[in-house]
Structure formats: structure tokens, C-alpha cells
Amino acid sequence: MCNDLLLKQNAEVEFFSSVNNLLLALTSTIAVTIILYKIIEVMSRNAAGDAIAYGPVIVNTLKSVLLIPAMPFVQKILLEELLIIWETG
């Protein structure tokens, strides 16, 4: 039953695919916004006289921000694995 629901193209599958794509776009936008905010923050601090290097701030921000858009992919993979286990179990 679940296999038929996942493999057949129907309104429910298209709706959930659209929601997943919307969440991916939203989280990617949030990630880019956070990176740009951190860059502007470092530029502001450097202009005020606090000498901060760009490299470590950008690297630390990228490490944490890249996980935000990855979550919809992880959710999709976990859902597919759960359905496979549920069908065979």
C-alpha cells in the first residue's frame, strides 16, 4: 500500500513534493541570510576598530548553516527507509 502511494503519481505525492521543495527553498534562504548577516557583522566590527579575521567567522558559520538546508533531504531519506522497514516487517 505504501509502495503504491510513493510510486504512483497522484495529488498527495505531488503535494508533499511541493511542500518539501518549499521547505528546501525556505531553509536555503535562511542559510544565505545568516551568512550575509555574519559577514556584515564582521565588516561592522572591523569598521568600529575591533580587528576580526573573516576566515574563522565564515568557516564556523558555514559549518552550522549548511545543516539547515540538509534537513529536508535527511527527512526524505529517513521517511523512505522507515517505509521500507515497515513494509518488510
C-alpha positions in Angstrom: 0.0 0.0 0.0 2.7 2.5 1.0 4.8 1.5 -2.1 1.8 2.2 -4.3 1.3 5.6 -2.6 5.0 6.5 -3.1 5.5 5.2 -6.7 2.2 6.4 -8.2 1.9 10.0 -9.2 -1.2 11.3 -7.6 -2.2 14.5 -6.0 -0.9 13.6 -2.5 2.6 12.8 -3.7 2.7 16.0 -5.8 1.5 18.0 -2.8 4.1 16.6 -0.4 6.9 17.0 -3.1 5.8 20.7 -3.4 5.9 21.2 0.3 9.3 19.6 0.5 10.6 21.8 -2.2 9.1 24.9 -0.5 10.8 23.9 2.8 14.1 23.4 1.0 13.9 26.9 -0.6 12.9 28.5 2.7 15.7 26.9 4.6 18.3 27.7 1.9 17.1 31.4 2.0 17.5 31.4 5.8 21.0 29.9 5.5 22.1 32.5 3.0 20.6 35.3 5.2 22.6 34.1 8.2 25.9 34.0 6.2 25.3 37.5 4.9 24.4 38.8 8.4 27.7 37.4 9.8 29.7 39.0 7.0 28.0 42.3 7.6 28.6 41.9 11.4 32.3 41.3 10.9 32.6 44.3 8.5 30.8 46.5 11.1 33.1 45.4 13.9 36.2 46.0 11.7 34.9 49.5 10.9 34.4 50.1 14.6 38.0 49.2 15.4 37.8 45.6 16.5 40.1 43.6 14.3 38.4 40.3 13.5 39.5 38.0 10.7 36.9 37.0 8.2 38.1 33.4 7.7 37.2 31.8 11.1 33.9 33.5 11.3 32.8 32.5 7.8 34.1 28.9 8.3 32.3 28.5 11.6 29.1 30.0 10.2 29.2 27.8 7.1 29.6 24.6 9.2 26.5 25.3 11.1 24.4 26.9 8.3 24.9 24.0 5.8 23.0 21.7 8.1 19.8 23.8 7.8 19.1 23.0 4.1 20.3 19.4 4.6 17.4 18.6 6.9 14.7 18.2 4.3 17.0 15.7 2.5 17.6 13.8 5.7 13.9 13.8 6.4 13.1 12.4 3.0 15.7 9.6 3.3 14.6 8.7 6.8 10.9 8.5 5.7 11.8 6.3 2.7 13.9 4.0 4.9 11.1 3.8 7.5 8.6 2.9 4.9 10.8 0.1 3.6 11.3 -1.3 7.1 7.6 -1.0 7.8 6.7 -2.8 4.6 9.1 -5.7 5.1 8.5 -6.0 8.8 
